[in-house]
Amino acid sequence: MRFTRTARTAAAVLAVAFAATACGGDEATSASQSAESGNLTVGIKFDQPGLGLRNPDGSFSGFDVEVAKYVAGKLGVTPENITFKESPSAQRETLIENGEVDYIVATYSITDARKEKVDFAGPYFVAGQSLLVSSSNSDITGPDSLNGGKRLCSVSGSTPAQKIADQYPDVQLQPYDTYSACVEALRNGAVDAVTTDDIILAGYAAQYPGELKVVGEPFTEERYGIGLAKGDDETRAKINDAIEAMIADGSWQKAFEDTVGASGYPLPAQPTVDRY
């Protein structure tokens, strides 16, 4: 079979592309390489008071934000050179895999399923799943009291939503895109409760004092990690070093007290970083 020059050229290009794919192609830029350029893009939540919140003036505040900035500093990047990108729960792995963020600090629970797609540094915090209800509600005291037609809101793609679906299949779970949307649904009576980690719920309860409350004891353990590209061992080691330094020098406790502390959420035990 004879090929024209154009066909031969196209075939050669395809062969090169196939070879590059087979060999892994060009490696994506690691977070460490981004840091060397003096800039980082970091994923956070934009709607979680006390953790990751975009303020009306365009600034960002919260414990996750402080952790993100401390880590960036240890990587050599100043706060003004960080671009914060909103990272909804269901999109976090995709944002990392597509290289849209260098790392994510967004109440991101470390799970085996997620570790198949991304790597984690940390944990930098350990929380537990709980429930948020109206202050006048006396019926809901824990997950076992959610049966009987009660409507529970959580976020699509989140660990709390999955755990409710797996462990409490009879509960009417109504997934929303964000926790702030769940909270608004709770406030206007569209749902009876919101579930996610207790530290997140404490921030919303503090935002609406006298209107909302956290009830029951935590019924899971959520180990928050900093998500980054799969196989980026160099950056993961650097971030683990940064988390340990933040805990050791008192910055971790100060960040917690300055952000979450106002909600009344008690200072938890300091986490131990995994070195795997």
LINGI-V619842 format. One line per field, one symbol per residue. burial: I if it has 9 or more other C-alpha atoms within 8 Angstrom, else O. A space follows every 10 residues. Layout:
burial: ???
This chain:
burial: OOOOOOOIOO OOOOOOOOII OOOOOOOOOI IIOIIOOIII IIIIIIIIII IIIIOOOOOI IIIIIIIIII IIIIIIIIOO IIOOIOIIIO IIIOIIIOIO IIIIIIOIII OOOIIOIIII IIIIIIIIII IIIIOOOOOI IIOOOIIOOI IIIIIIIIOI IIIIIOOIOO IIIOIIOIIO IIIOIIOOOO IIIIIIIIII IIIIIIOOOO IIIIIOOIOO IIIIIIIIII OIOOIIIIII OIIIOIIOOO IIIOIIIOII IIIOIOOOOO OOIOOO
